[in-house]
Amino acid sequence: CAVQPGAPLTGPNDAQITGRVSLTHDGRRDAGGFTYRSAGARQSWILFGPTGTAVGELSSGPRGARWQPTDGDALAAADIDALVETALGVAAPLASARDWIWGRVPLGASARDGGFNLNGWRLEWLKYTADGVPRLMRLTRGDTELRLVAKTWQ
Amino acid sequence: DAAVALDQRLGAITTLSASFTQLARDAGGRQIQSVPGSMALKRPNLLAWQTQDPIPQRIVSDGQSLWIYDVDLEQVTREPASSLLNTPAGLLLNLDSSALSERFEVSQSQVREGIDSFTLIPLDEQIYQMIVIEFAGALPVLLGVLDSTGQQTRITLREVQLNRDIDDARFEFTPSADVDLIDAR
């Protein structure tokens, strides 16, 4: 049940969240795992394939963003959202993850029933943990759907 | 020869149920995942496969489709029945004598006291570089696959029961209303 907590959440800045993610695009779906870390202005996403093999790491900080595949050459870009599209061929609004992964509406986004709209993306917080932290989230834009379920928080 | 010996063992299995641990290692041999679960299969193409945390998942082959239910993500993917062959467990169901000698180079060895190990090398490039099936007598006890990326998946079977009556209802799957279904057939 999607119980919306009262006060806006203020998640810790330095955190590690692990979970599973699926990408549905053009009628095709791939699923795998993720480890998200944030520390100050830096954030990183390690992406895992369906059977657990690391696919690569996306990281971003004050000096730009970088994609380091497990095997293959690194890629860099000014910001993480542009990099994701170049590196993985599919867009994802990760620049504002620091907010939405904790249930906060990012700056510049327009809040709307149980989620928000930002740069053409629609995010919905579908389910929360007992203490009001988002557990299941869906991000959609056109025929792309990203679905994340957070499982551990440290 | 080894293919005939393996065919006799597999051919004798009409149903199988077991609990298992699925262990995945990356190409460097580093353990990346260990998932407990249980499975049942019934010739020719029925499978019920369930894993628990860290990756709760249900895979059901009901003869018409292969259903892959990701419990955490609340998503179900429906694939054609033939996708069963891409799953390690599906191999156990579909390796019969004609397939064995035509598609694989089969060798047999005794790895430990009372354990017969069969190694299958696909003759044409497939998803798997190598498949290993180990038996303790008539009971399959290990199913291992080395995939094209060099990743190893070892499925150790326990509490194996062969040729018991298993109701077809166990191989039925109906996605619940609130689950996100994608039809990938």
Chai-1 contact restraints between the chains, C-beta under 6 A:
chainA,res_idxA,chainB,res_idxB,connection_type,confidence,min_distance_angstrom,max_distance_angstrom,comment,restraint_id
A,R20,B,D72,contact,1.0,0.0,6.0,A-B,restraint_1
A,R20,B,L73,contact,1.0,0.0,6.0,A-B,restraint_2
A,S22,B,L73,contact,1.0,0.0,6.0,A-B,restraint_3
A,S22,B,Q75,contact,1.0,0.0,6.0,A-B,restraint_4
A,R29,B,T77,contact,1.0,0.0,6.0,A-B,restraint_5
A,R29,B,I182,contact,1.0,0.0,6.0,A-B,restraint_6
A,A31,B,D70,contact,1.0,0.0,6.0,A-B,restraint_7
A,T51,B,A24,contact,1.0,0.0,6.0,A-B,restraint_8
A,G52,B,A24,contact,1.0,0.0,6.0,A-B,restraint_9
A,G52,B,I32,contact,1.0,0.0,6.0,A-B,restraint_10
A,G52,B,Q33,contact,1.0,0.0,6.0,A-B,restraint_11
A,T53,B,D26,contact,1.0,0.0,6.0,A-B,restraint_12
A,T53,B,Q151,contact,1.0,0.0,6.0,A-B,restraint_13
A,R147,B,L73,contact,1.0,0.0,6.0,A-B,restraint_14
A,V149,B,D72,contact,1.0,0.0,6.0,A-B,restraint_15
A,V149,B,L73,contact,1.0,0.0,6.0,A-B,restraint_16
